[in-house]
Amino acid sequence: MSQVASGIDLETSLGYILKEASSALRTSMEEVLRPLGMSITHYSCLELLAQRPGLSNSELARGAFVTRQSMNVLLQSLERDGLVMRPQQPTVGRVLPTELTADGRRQLAVASAAVRGVEDRMKSGLSDQERSSLGAMLACCVSSLRDPER
């Protein structure tokens, strides 16, 4: 399936293949998270907090690739469900640092195992060397796009 008029062959276009991989990964992650009552953003928020406790709403939003408003709504829900906690008053400026609760850590452990299974399935056709190379190459692509001086 190629688009000769634009000069882009979709079967070999790296951007198109990456988008297709991203879509397939998202669909597979949604399939394993939905039975756990979680969305990808919900999972991403918990994973970010496990690795970087005390992140602000803005930092979480950037890390999960959503708007601050969307993250604020999610955090209110997670707080109401007892999965995260934030101080009533900002400790510095207007920032309310967020941390996982014990229930949040338990929910994350189950979700992380499910997501790890998806990632393992995605990489199952690759050798260890190919897995390592793919990660390095994708990181290089991201850096190149984010740094126009490269």
C-alpha positions in Angstrom: 0.0 0.0 0.0 2.1 2.9 -1.2 1.3 6.5 -2.0 3.3 7.2 -5.1 1.9 10.8 -5.5 3.4 11.9 -2.2 6.6 9.9 -2.6 6.0 8.0 0.6 5.8 4.2 0.6 3.8 3.4 3.6 5.2 -0.2 3.8 8.7 1.2 4.3 8.0 4.6 5.9 9.6 4.5 9.4 7.1 7.1 10.7 4.1 5.0 9.5 5.6 1.8 10.9 6.2 3.5 14.2 2.6 4.8 14.3 1.3 1.3 13.5 3.5 -0.2 16.3 2.3 2.5 18.7 -1.3 1.8 17.8 -0.9 -2.0 18.2 0.9 -1.5 21.6 -1.8 0.8 22.9 -4.5 -1.6 21.9 -2.8 -4.5 23.6 -2.1 -2.5 26.7 -5.8 -1.4 26.9 -6.9 -5.0 26.6 -4.9 -6.1 29.6 -5.6 -2.9 31.7 -9.3 -2.7 31.1 -10.1 -5.8 33.2 -8.1 -4.2 36.0 -10.3 -1.1 35.8 -7.5 1.0 34.5 -6.7 3.2 31.5 -3.2 3.6 30.0 -3.1 7.1 31.6 -4.1 5.7 35.0 -1.4 3.0 34.7 1.2 5.6 33.5 0.5 7.9 36.4 1.0 5.1 39.0 4.2 3.9 37.2 5.6 7.4 37.1 4.8 7.9 40.8 6.4 4.6 41.7 9.6 5.6 40.0 9.6 9.3 40.9 7.6 9.9 44.1 6.5 13.5 44.7 5.9 14.5 41.1 3.5 17.5 40.6 0.4 17.5 38.4 2.3 19.2 35.6 5.2 16.7 35.7 2.8 13.8 35.7 0.9 15.2 32.8 4.1 15.6 30.8 5.2 12.1 31.6 1.8 10.6 30.7 1.4 12.7 27.6 -1.9 14.3 28.6 -3.0 17.8 29.5 -2.6 19.2 33.1 -6.4 19.4 33.3 -6.8 15.7 32.3 -4.2 14.7 34.9 -5.8 16.8 37.6 -9.2 15.0 37.0 -7.4 11.6 37.1 -5.5 12.5 40.3 -8.7 13.6 42.0 -10.2 10.2 41.1 -7.1 8.3 42.2 -7.0 10.2 45.5 -10.7 9.5 46.1 -10.0 5.8 45.4 -7.2 5.8 47.9 -4.4 5.0 45.4 -2.5 8.3 45.7 -2.2 11.0 48.3 -1.4 14.7 48.1 -1.0 17.2 50.9 -3.9 19.5 51.6 -1.7 22.6 51.3 1.3 23.1 49.0 4.7 22.6 50.6 6.4 25.0 48.2 4.6 27.5 45.9 1.4 25.9 44.5 2.8 22.4 43.9 1.0 19.5 45.5 3.5 16.6 45.3 1.8 13.2 44.8 2.7 9.9 46.2 1.4 6.3 45.9 -0.4 4.7 48.8 0.0 1.1 49.7 -3.2 0.3 47.7 -1.8 2.2 44.7 1.4 0.1 44.9 -0.6 -3.1 45.0 -2.7 -2.1 42.0 0.4 -1.0 40.1 2.2 -4.4 40.8 -0.7 -6.2 39.1 -0.8 -3.7 36.2 2.9 -3.7 35.7 3.0 -7.5 35.3 0.2 -7.3 32.7 2.0 -4.5 30.8 5.3 -6.4 31.0 3.6 -9.4 29.4 2.5 -7.2 26.5 6.0 -5.8 26.0 7.5 -9.3 26.2 5.1 -10.4 23.5 5.9 -7.4 21.4 9.6 -8.2 21.6 9.3 -12.0 21.3 10.5 -12.1 17.7 13.7 -10.3 18.5 17.1 -11.5 19.8 18.6 -10.0 23.0 21.0 -8.0 20.7 18.1 -6.8 18.5 16.1 -5.7 21.6 19.0 -3.7 22.9 19.7 -2.1 19.5 16.0 -1.3 18.9 15.8 0.5 22.2 19.0 2.5 21.5 17.9 3.4 18.0 14.4 4.6 19.1 16.0 6.7 21.8 18.3 8.2 19.2 15.3 9.0 17.0 13.5 10.8 19.9 16.7 12.8 20.7 17.1 13.8 17.0 13.5 15.0 16.8 13.6 16.9 20.1 17.0 18.5 19.4 16.7 20.4 16.0 20.5 21.1 16.2 21.4 17.5 15.8 
